[in-house]
Amino acid sequence: MRRLMTCFLGVILVLPLGGCWDRTELNDLVLITAMSFDKESDKEVRVTVQFILPKSMSGGGSAGLGGGQTGTNKNTLTRSEKGIDIADALFKLQPKLSRKQFWGQCKVIIFGEELARSGIRHHFDFLVRHPLIRERAYIYVSRGLGKDALEVFPNMEESSARVLLKQNQYKLGLMVTMEQVSQELKGDSQAFALPAIAILPPYSASEPLHTVPYIQGAAIFKNGAMISLISDKLARGILWINNELRNYTETFKVTDSGGVISLQSISTRLSLKPKIKGDQWFMTIKARSEGSIVQDSSSLNPLNAKTLARMNDAFEKSIKDRVQLTLAKVQHDMKADVFQFATLYHRKYPKQWAQSKDKWDEQFPKVKVKIELDTHILRTGVINFPGGMPKEETRDE
């Protein structure tokens, strides 16, 4: 009898495990690739989602999906809704979609400029709580409305989200994930930078949506709110100090009267060394940067040792000038520790940090930054003399 009851209970327990009773078919999902948040009013936020058109995944091509956009293949659409918060807006958005929202493919999240200035902390709470939104999704700030970047139709990629991800792949600017922002919002410095995006003017006025978003500079955040938008030059300065700048070209003058030289970066090794001496806080940026000449419009002969040394000095000065300009704007004017100096002091000097952390806004601009830079031009290119110039016209300086 006991054996019979055991078999009966085993059958009862196994039966619910069979089959796919709780499955969700792909045909029942809308694959969201990106979303944006814009300030609708003081009490409402507008959420826009970009999703893949089911017909674009059928394998039969995207012909006929133009929707009136001449020369533009629409592989994605957008839908928008406003609400008291993000969760409320997405709840109201669901009835406008014939399928259930699926967030596994959402890799791009954009905050509109106005909303970013008002603060992103309580909006970010939704992102980190949602179980399906990826922590490795990339975060951006739009110059203007975030939804505008999702509503354009690029030619070479299937979506504007894909365009931004491709730019990340080639390391053309800041790359910040949702996980990183989550940590920095709670970090010691309470400041960070996000990539800013703009929309390229359309090639034709008759096709205003036939264009792409692209990374242009950065947005500086302090205490969870954006305080400024900065240029590409300053953004590269932040990347260099944070040892995140890759595949860049440095263009500079060697003489006031001559042409310019462009160097392709080969490698940069950088370290930050904090020090406290008495009441004065110091930070030493120690770096070694190596480059290769990719264009030379001067008449200088790089085979001459003195001339090459002068080129190298100009290379070093160009980097230092940009870094010092970045420090002047970000450290002294904005007083935003996007370099995470606070974390370095916290690790090395925990006692001093405990006494100063509540007044870091006052202490950070007073930190004396010293730059120790060692630059080397390792390669002069396939040709040794400036292209198109006879050897006898080159000069040594």
C-alpha positions as CSV (number, residue, x, y, z in Angstrom):
1,M,0.0,0.0,0.0
2,R,2.9,2.4,0.9
3,R,4.6,1.6,-2.4
4,L,1.4,2.3,-4.3
5,M,0.9,5.7,-2.6
6,T,4.5,6.7,-3.3
7,C,4.0,5.9,-7.0
8,F,0.7,7.8,-7.1
9,L,2.3,10.9,-5.4
10,G,5.2,10.7,-7.8
11,V,2.9,10.8,-10.8
12,I,0.9,13.7,-9.4
13,L,4.1,15.7,-8.9
14,V,5.6,15.0,-12.3
15,L,2.6,15.7,-14.4
16,P,2.7,19.6,-14.0
17,L,6.4,19.5,-15.1
18,G,5.6,18.2,-18.5
19,G,4.9,20.2,-21.6
20,C,5.2,24.0,-22.2
21,W,2.1,25.3,-20.5
22,D,3.7,28.6,-19.5
23,R,5.7,29.3,-22.7
24,T,5.7,32.6,-24.5
25,E,6.1,32.4,-28.2
26,L,8.3,34.9,-30.1
27,N,5.2,35.8,-32.2
28,D,3.6,37.0,-28.9
29,L,6.5,39.4,-28.1
30,V,7.5,42.9,-29.3
31,L,11.3,43.1,-29.2
32,I,12.3,46.5,-27.8
33,T,15.7,47.7,-28.9
34,A,15.9,51.1,-27.2
35,M,13.9,53.5,-25.1
36,S,14.1,57.2,-24.2
37,F,12.8,59.3,-21.3
38,D,11.7,62.9,-21.8
39,K,10.3,65.5,-19.4
40,E,6.6,66.0,-20.4
41,S,5.8,68.3,-17.5
42,D,6.7,68.9,-13.9
43,K,4.6,65.9,-12.9
44,E,4.9,63.6,-16.0
45,V,7.5,61.8,-18.0
46,R,7.2,60.6,-21.6
47,V,8.6,57.2,-22.4
48,T,9.3,56.2,-26.1
49,V,10.2,52.7,-27.1
50,Q,11.8,51.6,-30.4
51,F,11.0,48.0,-31.4
52,I,11.7,45.7,-34.3
53,L,9.1,45.3,-37.0
54,P,8.1,41.6,-37.2
55,K,8.2,41.6,-41.0
56,S,11.8,42.8,-41.0
57,M,12.8,39.5,-39.3
58,S,11.0,37.3,-41.8
59,G,14.0,36.9,-44.1
60,G,12.1,38.1,-47.1
61,G,13.8,41.5,-47.1
62,S,12.5,44.8,-46.1
63,A,11.0,45.8,-49.4
64,G,7.7,47.5,-49.0
65,L,8.3,48.6,-45.4
66,G,9.2,52.1,-46.3
67,G,5.9,53.5,-45.0
68,G,6.2,56.5,-47.4
69,Q,9.8,57.2,-46.6
70,T,11.5,57.3,-50.0
71,G,14.8,55.3,-50.0
72,T,14.4,54.4,-46.3
73,N,13.8,50.8,-45.2
74,K,11.9,50.9,-41.9
75,N,13.0,48.0,-39.8
76,T,11.8,49.6,-36.6
77,L,8.9,51.7,-35.3
78,T,8.4,53.8,-32.1
79,R,5.5,54.2,-29.7
80,S,5.2,56.8,-27.0
81,E,3.2,57.4,-23.9
82,K,3.3,59.7,-20.8
83,G,2.8,58.9,-17.2
84,I,3.4,59.9,-13.6
85,D,6.6,57.8,-13.8
86,I,8.2,55.3,-16.2
87,A,6.3,52.3,-14.8
88,D,3.0,54.2,-15.2
89,A,3.8,55.2,-18.8
90,L,4.8,51.7,-19.9
91,F,1.6,50.3,-18.3
92,K,-0.4,52.8,-20.4
93,L,1.7,51.9,-23.5
94,Q,1.0,48.2,-23.4
95,P,-2.6,48.5,-24.8
96,K,-1.1,50.3,-27.9
97,L,1.0,47.3,-28.7
98,S,-0.5,44.0,-30.0
99,R,2.3,42.0,-28.3
100,K,3.9,41.8,-24.8
101,Q,6.9,44.0,-24.3
102,F,10.2,42.1,-24.2
103,W,13.3,43.9,-22.9
104,G,16.0,41.3,-23.5
105,Q,17.2,43.2,-26.6
106,C,17.1,46.7,-25.2
107,K,20.7,47.9,-25.2
108,V,20.3,51.7,-25.6
109,I,18.7,54.0,-23.0
110,I,18.5,57.7,-23.7
111,F,17.7,60.5,-21.3
112,G,16.4,63.7,-22.9
113,E,18.3,66.9,-22.1
114,E,15.5,68.6,-20.1
115,L,14.8,65.5,-18.0
116,A,18.5,65.0,-17.4
117,R,18.9,68.5,-16.0
118,S,16.0,67.9,-13.6
119,G,17.6,64.7,-12.3
120,I,17.7,61.0,-13.1
121,R,17.8,59.3,-9.7
122,H,14.2,58.3,-9.3
123,H,13.9,57.4,-13.0
124,F,17.0,55.2,-12.6
125,D,15.3,53.3,-9.8
126,F,12.9,51.7,-12.4
127,L,15.8,50.6,-14.5
128,V,17.7,48.8,-11.8
129,R,14.6,47.2,-10.3
130,H,13.3,45.8,-13.6
131,P,14.3,42.1,-13.8
132,L,14.6,42.0,-17.6
133,I,16.5,45.2,-18.5
134,R,20.1,44.5,-19.0
135,E,22.7,46.0,-16.7
136,R,25.0,46.2,-19.6
137,A,22.7,48.5,-21.6
138,Y,24.4,51.7,-22.6
139,I,23.2,55.1,-21.3
140,Y,23.1,58.3,-23.3
141,V,21.9,61.9,-22.9
142,S,20.3,63.5,-26.0
143,R,20.9,67.1,-27.0
144,G,17.2,67.9,-27.1
145,L,14.5,65.3,-27.0
146,G,15.5,61.7,-26.5
147,K,12.7,60.4,-28.6
148,D,14.0,62.2,-31.7
149,A,17.1,60.0,-31.7
150,L,14.8,56.9,-31.9
151,E,12.5,58.1,-34.6
152,V,15.1,58.4,-37.4
153,F,15.8,55.7,-40.0
154,P,19.5,55.2,-40.9
155,N,20.5,53.7,-44.2
156,M,23.4,51.5,-43.3
157,E,22.0,49.9,-40.1
158,E,18.6,48.5,-39.2
159,S,17.9,51.0,-36.4
160,S,19.3,54.2,-34.8
161,A,20.0,52.1,-31.7
162,R,22.3,49.9,-33.8
163,V,24.1,53.0,-35.0
164,L,25.0,54.1,-31.5
165,L,26.1,50.5,-30.6
166,K,28.4,50.5,-33.6
167,Q,30.0,53.7,-32.5
168,N,30.7,52.1,-29.1
169,Q,32.2,49.1,-30.9
170,Y,34.8,51.4,-32.5
171,K,35.3,53.4,-29.2
172,L,34.5,56.8,-30.6
173,G,33.5,58.4,-27.3
174,L,32.4,57.7,-23.8
175,M,30.9,54.3,-23.1
176,V,28.8,54.0,-19.9
177,T,26.6,51.1,-18.9
178,M,23.6,51.1,-16.7
179,E,25.6,49.1,-14.1
180,Q,28.3,51.8,-14.0
181,V,25.8,54.6,-13.6
182,S,24.1,52.7,-10.8
183,Q,27.5,52.5,-9.0
184,E,28.5,56.1,-9.7
185,L,25.1,57.5,-8.4
186,K,26.1,56.0,-5.0
187,G,29.9,56.6,-5.3
188,D,32.2,58.8,-3.3
189,S,32.5,61.6,-5.9
190,Q,28.7,61.9,-6.7
191,A,29.7,63.0,-10.2
192,F,30.1,61.3,-13.6
193,A,29.9,61.9,-17.3
194,L,27.6,60.3,-19.9
195,P,28.0,60.4,-23.7
196,A,25.9,63.1,-25.3
197,I,24.3,62.4,-28.7
198,A,23.1,64.8,-31.5
199,I,21.3,64.1,-34.7
200,L,23.1,64.6,-38.0
201,P,21.3,67.1,-40.3
202,P,19.4,65.1,-43.0
203,Y,21.0,64.9,-46.5
204,S,17.7,65.9,-48.1
205,A,15.0,68.2,-46.8
206,S,12.4,65.9,-48.4
207,E,13.5,63.1,-46.1
208,P,13.9,64.7,-42.6
209,L,14.0,61.4,-40.8
210,H,16.6,59.9,-43.2
211,T,19.6,60.5,-40.8
212,V,21.5,59.1,-37.8
213,P,22.3,60.0,-34.2
214,Y,26.0,60.3,-33.3
215,I,28.0,60.9,-30.1
216,Q,28.9,64.5,-29.7
217,G,30.7,65.4,-26.5
218,A,29.5,64.5,-23.0
219,A,27.0,65.4,-20.3
220,I,28.4,66.2,-16.8
221,F,26.3,65.0,-13.9
222,K,26.6,66.0,-10.3
223,N,24.4,64.7,-7.4
224,G,22.2,62.9,-10.0
225,A,21.4,65.8,-12.2
226,M,23.1,67.1,-15.4
227,I,24.9,70.4,-14.9
228,S,26.5,70.9,-18.3
229,L,27.0,69.7,-21.8
230,I,30.6,69.8,-23.0
231,S,32.5,69.6,-26.3
232,D,34.2,66.6,-27.9
233,K,37.6,68.1,-27.0
234,L,36.8,68.3,-23.3
235,A,35.2,64.8,-23.4
236,R,38.4,63.4,-24.9
237,G,40.3,65.1,-22.0
238,I,38.1,63.2,-19.5
239,L,38.6,60.0,-21.3
240,W,42.4,60.5,-21.4
241,I,42.5,61.2,-17.6
242,N,40.3,58.2,-16.9
243,N,42.6,56.0,-19.2
244,E,39.7,55.2,-21.4
245,L,40.7,57.0,-24.6
246,R,41.5,54.6,-27.5
247,N,42.1,54.9,-31.2
248,Y,42.4,58.6,-31.3
249,T,44.3,61.0,-33.5
250,E,46.3,63.9,-32.1
251,T,46.7,66.9,-34.4
252,F,49.1,69.8,-33.5
253,K,51.4,72.5,-34.8
254,V,55.2,72.2,-34.5
255,T,55.9,75.8,-35.5
256,D,53.6,78.8,-35.7
257,S,54.4,79.3,-39.4
258,G,54.4,75.6,-40.4
259,G,51.7,73.1,-41.2
260,V,50.2,70.5,-38.8
261,I,51.1,66.9,-37.9
262,S,48.6,64.2,-37.1
263,L,49.6,61.3,-34.9
264,Q,47.7,58.0,-34.5
265,S,47.8,56.8,-30.9
266,I,49.6,53.5,-30.5
267,S,49.3,53.1,-26.8
268,T,48.8,55.1,-23.6
269,R,49.7,53.8,-20.1
270,L,48.4,56.0,-17.3
271,S,48.2,55.9,-13.5
272,L,46.8,58.3,-10.9
273,K,48.7,58.7,-7.7
274,P,47.0,60.5,-4.8
275,K,49.0,62.2,-2.0
276,I,48.1,64.2,1.1
277,K,50.8,66.4,2.7
278,G,49.6,68.4,5.6
279,D,46.4,70.3,4.5
280,Q,47.3,70.1,0.8
281,W,45.9,67.3,-1.4
282,F,47.8,66.3,-4.5
283,M,47.1,64.1,-7.5
284,T,49.8,63.1,-9.9
285,I,48.9,62.0,-13.4
286,K,51.7,59.9,-14.7
287,A,51.5,58.7,-18.3
288,R,53.4,57.4,-21.3
289,S,51.9,58.0,-24.7
290,E,53.2,56.6,-28.0
291,G,52.1,57.6,-31.5
292,S,52.7,57.2,-35.2
293,I,52.7,59.9,-37.8
294,V,49.7,59.4,-40.2
295,Q,49.8,62.9,-41.9
296,D,52.5,65.6,-42.1
297,S,51.6,68.8,-43.9
298,S,54.8,70.6,-42.6
299,S,58.1,70.8,-44.4
300,L,60.0,69.3,-41.4
301,N,62.3,66.3,-41.8
302,P,61.4,63.7,-39.2
303,L,64.7,61.8,-39.9
304,N,66.6,64.6,-38.2
305,A,67.0,63.8,-34.5
306,K,66.5,67.4,-33.3
307,T,63.5,67.9,-35.6
308,L,61.9,64.7,-34.3
309,A,62.5,65.8,-30.7
310,R,60.8,69.1,-31.5
311,M,57.8,67.2,-33.0
312,N,57.7,65.1,-29.8
313,D,57.7,68.2,-27.6
314,A,54.8,69.6,-29.6
315,F,53.0,66.2,-29.3
316,E,53.4,66.4,-25.5
317,K,52.3,70.0,-25.3
318,S,49.1,69.2,-27.3
319,I,48.1,66.5,-24.8
320,K,48.9,68.6,-21.8
321,D,47.0,71.7,-23.1
322,R,43.9,69.6,-23.6
323,V,44.2,67.9,-20.2
324,Q,44.8,71.3,-18.4
325,L,41.8,72.8,-20.3
326,T,39.6,69.9,-19.1
327,L,40.8,70.3,-15.5
328,A,40.1,74.1,-15.6
329,K,36.6,73.6,-16.9
330,V,35.5,70.4,-15.0
331,Q,37.5,70.6,-11.8
332,H,37.5,74.4,-11.2
333,D,34.5,75.7,-13.0
334,M,32.0,72.8,-12.6
335,K,33.6,71.3,-9.5
336,A,32.5,67.9,-10.7
337,D,34.8,64.9,-9.9
338,V,34.1,62.9,-13.0
339,F,37.7,61.6,-12.7
340,Q,36.8,59.7,-9.5
341,F,39.6,61.2,-7.5
342,A,37.4,60.7,-4.4
343,T,37.6,57.0,-4.7
344,L,41.4,57.0,-4.9
345,Y,41.7,59.1,-1.8
346,H,39.1,57.0,0.0
347,R,41.2,53.9,-0.7
348,K,44.6,55.3,0.2
349,Y,43.7,57.7,3.0
350,P,40.5,56.4,4.7
351,K,40.8,58.5,7.8
352,Q,41.4,61.8,6.0
353,W,38.6,60.9,3.6
354,A,36.2,60.3,6.4
355,Q,36.9,63.8,7.7
356,S,36.5,65.5,4.2
357,K,33.8,63.5,2.4
358,D,31.0,65.8,3.5
359,K,32.8,68.8,2.0
360,W,34.3,67.2,-1.1
361,D,32.7,69.9,-3.2
362,E,35.0,72.4,-1.5
363,Q,38.1,70.1,-1.3
364,F,38.0,68.8,-4.9
365,P,38.8,72.2,-6.7
366,K,41.7,72.7,-4.3
367,V,43.4,69.4,-5.3
368,K,46.7,70.3,-7.0
369,V,47.1,68.1,-10.2
370,K,50.5,67.5,-11.6
371,I,51.0,66.0,-15.0
372,E,54.1,63.9,-15.7
373,L,53.9,63.0,-19.4
374,D,56.4,61.0,-21.4
375,T,55.6,61.0,-25.1
376,H,57.3,59.2,-28.0
377,I,56.9,59.3,-31.7
378,L,57.8,55.7,-32.6
379,R,57.0,55.6,-36.3
380,T,57.2,58.3,-39.0
381,G,55.0,56.4,-41.4
382,V,55.7,54.4,-44.6
383,I,57.4,57.5,-46.2
384,N,60.0,59.5,-44.2
385,F,59.5,62.9,-45.8
386,P,56.3,64.9,-46.2
387,G,54.4,63.4,-49.1
388,G,54.6,65.3,-52.4
389,M,57.6,67.3,-51.3
390,P,61.1,66.9,-52.8
391,K,63.8,66.0,-50.2
392,E,65.7,69.2,-50.8
393,E,62.7,71.3,-49.8
394,T,62.4,69.7,-46.4
395,R,64.0,71.6,-43.5
396,D,65.6,70.6,-40.2
397,E,64.7,72.6,-37.0
